[in-house]
């Protein structure tokens, strides 16, 4: 074989690395910064960085499968990929909510440290595999704390949750159920309509810059802080396990690194904009309420009770929760010493 023929017989870069052509449904509209926007960022950046070799087509919520069935659809290869929060799988996989940062849990930068450096990524894969899901996960977006929700009536104590009809997600929903709340889980647009028609009295959803896009301030006057139930909110790329296994190492590395970039970008977007949105609240007639410290302590005590109960029922939950708690304990030593107190600038 001549030199020219020998060279032509070798696989070129595209052949060696293969092509990726996936359909991805997101649980969140792509115009929602930090929740849906990372899915679009992922698609665009993978296409650009690979020269078209890796293409992921993003579909809107509900376009291919119901939003709350994304994990099942990905696992069963009805779609190759999804973009969602693991907390939506809490009913089938109790420990799934821990990967969105549980109530009074890790702040976003600390959650990222635990996930990337403390074994969180591996634990997430193992958790869903143990439950029979054929999914590979990549952390692909994160936001800061959510607000504690939008309410039609002011909240003065945890007793106000008794009989309240509220949309709530994650482990925080189990906490407020302890106080008599009637909890429903639904998407953002459905939640707006439910508040508008009176089917709901209140909702938590996300942070100010996202909530204003949905329009919650038009149907509920009181916005509560801080977001005790969600100190960080992580979203993930879900990939069918077989599709991931068939992907070349080069393409896997590219997807992993673009997801890391999407995670950093989503946090930057939200930290940049939320203060600006809060500045507009007075003109919009929104009343901001700060949850009293003593009420937060009650919620924290109930959270510990709920999480301990879950840990006693589920070995995976216990193992992952203990890992997060151990890291949080050591990280707080650094956080208390190194970070300025949140109220440091209040006297200026």
C-alpha positions in Angstrom: 0.0 0.0 0.0 1.4 3.4 -1.0 1.8 6.2 1.6 -1.1 8.1 0.1 -3.4 5.1 0.2 -2.3 4.2 3.7 -3.1 7.7 4.9 -6.5 7.7 3.2 -7.4 4.4 4.9 -7.0 5.9 8.3 -10.1 7.3 10.0 -10.3 11.0 10.0 -11.1 13.1 13.1 -14.8 13.1 12.6 -14.9 9.3 11.9 -12.7 8.5 15.0 -14.7 10.7 17.3 -18.1 9.9 15.9 -21.2 12.1 15.6 -23.8 12.8 18.2 -27.4 13.5 17.2 -29.6 13.7 20.2 -33.1 15.0 20.9 -33.3 16.7 24.3 -36.4 17.8 26.1 -36.0 20.4 28.8 -38.3 20.7 31.9 -37.9 24.5 31.8 -38.4 27.1 29.0 -35.1 28.2 27.6 -35.9 31.8 28.4 -35.6 31.2 32.1 -32.0 32.1 33.1 -30.2 29.3 35.0 -33.0 26.8 34.7 -33.8 26.5 31.0 -31.1 28.6 29.5 -28.2 26.2 30.2 -29.9 23.6 27.8 -29.8 26.1 25.0 -26.2 27.1 25.9 -25.2 23.5 25.9 -26.7 22.9 22.4 -25.1 26.0 20.9 -21.7 25.6 22.4 -21.4 21.9 21.6 -22.3 22.6 17.9 -19.7 25.4 17.7 -16.9 23.6 19.6 -17.3 20.4 17.6 -17.8 22.0 14.2 -21.2 20.3 14.0 -20.0 16.9 15.1 -22.0 17.0 18.3 -25.6 18.3 17.9 -28.3 18.3 20.5 -31.7 19.5 19.5 -33.6 21.2 22.3 -37.4 20.7 22.6 -39.6 22.8 24.9 -41.3 21.4 28.0 -44.0 18.9 27.2 -43.2 18.8 23.5 -42.1 15.2 23.3 -43.0 13.7 26.8 -44.7 15.1 29.9 -42.3 17.2 31.9 -42.4 15.1 35.0 -41.7 11.9 32.9 -38.4 13.1 31.4 -36.3 10.7 33.5 -38.3 7.7 32.6 -38.4 8.7 28.9 -34.6 9.0 28.9 -34.0 5.8 30.7 -36.2 3.9 28.3 -34.6 5.6 25.2 -37.8 7.3 24.1 -35.6 10.4 23.9 -31.8 10.4 24.1 -31.5 13.2 26.6 -33.3 15.5 29.0 -32.6 18.6 31.0 -34.3 18.7 34.4 -34.0 18.7 38.2 -33.4 15.4 40.0 -35.8 16.6 42.7 -38.7 15.8 40.3 -37.9 12.1 40.8 -38.2 12.3 44.6 -41.4 10.2 44.6 -39.5 7.2 42.9 -36.0 7.9 44.2 -36.2 9.5 47.7 -32.5 10.6 47.7 -32.9 12.4 44.4 -33.7 15.7 46.0 -30.4 15.8 47.8 -28.8 16.6 44.5 -30.7 19.9 44.3 -29.3 20.9 47.8 -31.8 20.1 50.5 -33.3 22.6 52.9 -30.6 24.4 54.9 -28.1 22.6 52.8 -25.1 23.7 50.8 -24.8 27.0 49.0 -24.2 26.9 45.3 -20.4 27.2 45.4 -20.2 24.7 48.2 -22.5 22.3 46.5 -20.3 22.4 43.4 -17.3 21.7 45.5 -19.0 18.7 47.1 -20.3 17.5 43.7 -17.1 17.7 41.8 -14.5 17.1 44.5 -16.5 15.3 47.3 -17.8 12.3 45.3 -21.3 13.8 44.5 -21.1 13.0 40.8 -20.3 9.4 41.4 -23.0 9.0 44.0 -25.6 10.4 41.6 -24.8 7.9 39.0 -24.9 5.0 41.5 -28.2 6.2 43.1 -30.2 6.0 39.9 -28.5 2.9 38.6 -29.4 1.2 41.9 -33.0 2.2 41.3 -33.0 0.6 37.8 -32.6 3.8 35.7 -30.4 3.7 32.6 -29.2 7.3 32.8 -25.9 9.1 32.9 -26.0 12.5 34.6 -23.9 15.7 34.3 -24.4 18.8 36.4 -25.2 21.4 33.8 -26.5 24.5 35.6 -26.9 25.9 39.1 -28.5 28.9 40.7 -28.3 30.6 44.0 -31.1 30.4 46.6 -34.7 30.5 45.5 -37.1 32.8 47.4 -39.2 31.2 50.1 -42.2 31.7 47.8 -45.1 33.9 46.7 -48.1 34.2 48.9 -51.5 35.9 48.6 -51.6 36.5 52.4 -48.7 37.5 54.6 -46.9 34.8 56.5 -46.1 35.4 60.2 -45.5 31.9 61.5 -45.2 28.3 60.4 -48.8 27.8 61.7 -49.9 29.9 58.6 -49.1 26.8 56.5 -52.0 24.9 58.0 -54.6 24.3 55.3 -52.6 26.3 52.7 -52.8 25.1 49.1 -49.2 25.5 47.8 -47.0 24.4 44.9 -43.7 23.2 46.4 -40.9 20.9 45.2 -38.2 18.9 46.8 -37.7 18.0 50.4 -39.0 21.4 51.5 -42.4 20.1 50.6 -42.2 17.4 53.2 -41.2 20.0 55.8 -44.2 22.2 55.3 -46.5 19.2 55.1 -45.6 18.8 58.8 -47.4 22.1 59.4 -50.5 21.1 57.5 -49.9 22.4 54.0 -51.5 20.8 51.1 -48.7 20.4 48.5 -48.9 20.1 44.7 -46.1 19.9 42.2 -46.6 21.5 38.8 -44.7 23.4 36.1 -44.3 27.2 36.1 -47.0 28.1 33.6 -49.5 25.8 35.3 -48.7 27.3 38.6 -49.4 30.8 37.4 -52.8 29.8 36.2 -53.5 27.9 39.4 -52.7 31.0 41.5 -54.8 33.2 39.2 -57.9 31.0 39.5 -57.5 30.3 43.2 -56.6 26.6 43.0 -53.4 27.6 44.8 -52.8 30.1 47.7 -49.1 30.3 47.2 -46.1 28.9 45.4 -42.3 28.6 45.5 -40.6 28.3 42.2 -37.3 30.0 41.7 -35.6 33.4 42.2 -36.7 37.0 41.4 -35.3 37.2 37.9 -37.1 34.0 36.9 -40.3 34.5 38.9 -40.8 37.9 37.3 -40.7 36.4 33.8 -43.5 34.0 34.8 -45.4 36.9 36.4 -46.0 35.6 39.9 -46.0 39.2 41.2 -49.2 39.8 39.3 -51.2 37.1 41.2 -49.5 37.1 44.6 -48.4 40.1 46.6 -46.0 38.8 49.3 -42.6 37.4 48.4 -40.8 35.7 51.3 -37.0 35.4 51.9 -34.6 33.7 52.5 -35.0 30.5 50.4 -34.4 28.1 53.3 -35.8 25.2 51.3 -33.3 25.6 48.4 -30.0 27.3 49.2 -28.9 26.1 45.7 -30.8 24.7 42.8 -28.9 22.4 40.5 -30.1 21.2 37.1 -28.7 18.3 35.1 -28.2 16.9 31.7 -29.9 13.4 31.6 -28.5 11.1 28.9 -29.7 7.6 28.1 -27.1 5.2 29.4 -26.7 3.3 26.1 -26.4 6.5 24.2 -23.7 7.7 26.6 -21.8 4.4 26.3 -21.8 4.7 22.5 -20.4 8.2 22.6 -16.6 8.5 22.0 -14.3 9.6 24.8 -13.6 12.8 22.9 -17.2 13.7 22.7 -17.9 12.7 26.3 -15.1 15.1 27.4 -16.5 17.9 25.3 -20.0 17.4 26.8 -18.7 17.3 30.3 -16.7 20.5 29.9 -19.4 22.4 28.2 -21.7 21.4 31.1 -19.2 22.8 33.5 -19.1 26.0 31.5 -22.9 26.1 31.5 -23.0 25.7 35.3 -20.6 28.6 35.8 -22.5 30.8 33.3 -25.9 30.1 34.9 -24.7 31.1 38.4 -23.1 34.2 37.0 -26.3 35.2 35.2 -28.4 34.9 38.3 -26.0 36.5 40.7 -25.7 39.5 38.3 -29.4 40.1 37.9 -31.4 39.3 41.0 -30.5 42.5 42.9 -31.6 44.6 40.0 -35.0 42.8 40.0 -35.4 43.4 43.7 -34.9 47.1 43.1 -38.1 47.1 41.0 -40.4 45.4 43.6 -41.6 48.6 45.3 -42.9 50.0 42.0 -44.6 46.7 41.3 -46.4 46.6 44.6 -44.6 43.6 45.8 -44.1 43.3 49.6 -40.9 41.6 50.6 -41.1 39.7 53.9 -38.0 38.4 55.7 -38.7 35.2 57.7 -37.9 35.9 61.4 -34.9 34.0 62.8 -37.0 32.1 65.3 -39.3 30.9 62.5 -36.2 29.8 60.5 -35.1 27.8 63.5 -38.4 26.0 63.7 -38.2 25.2 60.0 -34.6 24.0 60.5 -35.6 21.7 63.4 -38.4 20.2 61.4 -36.1 19.8 58.4 -33.7 17.8 60.5 -36.6 15.6 61.7 -37.8 15.0 58.1 -34.3 14.2 56.8 -33.6 11.9 59.7 -36.8 10.0 59.0 -35.9 9.7 55.3 -32.4 8.4 56.2 -33.8 5.7 58.5 -36.0 4.4 55.6 -33.4 4.6 52.8 -29.8 3.6 52.9 -28.8 5.7 49.9 -30.5 8.7 51.3 -28.5 8.3 54.6 -25.2 7.8 52.8 -25.5 10.8 50.6 -27.0 13.1 53.3 -24.2 12.2 55.7 -21.6 13.0 53.0 -23.1 16.4 52.4 -23.4 17.1 56.2 -19.8 16.1 56.8 -18.6 18.4 54.0 -20.9 21.2 55.2 -19.5 21.0 58.7 -15.9 21.4 57.5 -16.8 24.0 54.9 -18.5 26.2 57.5 -15.2 26.5 59.4 -13.8 28.2 56.2 -17.0 30.1 55.4 -17.3 31.7 58.9 -13.6 32.7 59.0 -13.1 33.8 55.4 -16.4 35.4 54.3 -17.7 38.8 55.4 -21.0 38.6 57.4 -24.0 39.2 55.2 -25.0 42.3 57.2 -21.6 43.8 57.2 -22.5 46.6 54.8 -25.9 47.4 56.4 -24.5 50.4 58.3 -23.3 52.1 55.1 
